[in-house]
Amino acid sequence: MAKVPEGYHVVRRHIRRNPRPSTKKLSGWTIAGLIAGVWLWSQLFGFGEASSSSPHAPQTQTPSVSATAGR
């Protein structure tokens, strides 16, 4: 039988790669759960008002499109 390269082993006359040390990866369900959690948090509590105007500033009223120009 042929010499087995380093990092491989023989299983039923086939050369297989040795298992690598497991790394902690996020599964698809974990990522989906995190996204759903952030979305739910934003629906319940919000991320703060991101509008450019201050909530305490006086609001200026603009005439609507259907308003007639003073004739």
C-alpha positions in Angstrom: 0.0 0.0 0.0 1.2 3.5 -0.7 2.6 5.8 1.9 -0.1 7.9 3.6 0.7 11.7 3.6 0.9 13.5 6.9 -2.6 14.8 7.9 -4.4 11.8 6.3 -5.4 8.3 7.4 -6.6 5.1 5.7 -10.2 4.0 5.9 -11.2 0.8 4.0 -8.4 1.3 1.5 -9.3 5.0 0.9 -7.2 7.9 2.0 -9.1 10.4 4.1 -8.2 13.7 5.6 -7.9 13.9 9.3 -10.7 15.9 11.0 -9.8 19.4 11.8 -10.2 21.0 15.2 -13.7 22.3 15.4 -14.1 26.1 15.4 -17.1 27.8 16.9 -19.2 28.9 14.0 -22.6 30.5 14.1 -25.2 28.3 12.4 -27.8 29.7 10.0 -30.5 29.4 12.7 -28.4 31.3 15.2 -27.9 34.1 12.7 -31.6 34.2 11.8 -32.5 34.3 15.5 -30.1 37.2 16.1 -31.6 39.1 13.2 -35.1 38.4 14.4 -34.2 39.6 17.9 -32.8 42.9 16.7 -35.9 43.4 14.5 -38.2 42.7 17.4 -36.2 45.0 19.7 -36.5 47.8 17.1 -40.3 47.2 16.8 -40.9 47.3 20.6 -38.4 49.9 21.7 -37.0 51.5 18.6 -33.5 52.7 18.0 -34.3 56.3 18.9 -35.7 58.9 16.6 -33.4 59.2 13.7 -35.2 62.2 12.2 -33.2 65.4 11.4 -35.6 67.7 13.1 -35.7 68.1 16.9 -38.9 66.9 18.5 -39.1 70.1 20.6 -38.7 72.5 17.6 -41.9 74.2 16.4 -43.3 72.6 13.3 -43.9 74.9 10.3 -47.0 74.2 8.3 -46.8 74.1 4.6 -49.9 74.6 2.5 -51.3 71.5 0.8 -51.3 71.1 -3.0 -55.0 71.7 -3.2 -54.8 75.1 -1.5 -55.6 78.0 -3.8 -53.2 80.8 -4.2 -54.8 84.0 -2.8 -56.9 85.3 -5.7 
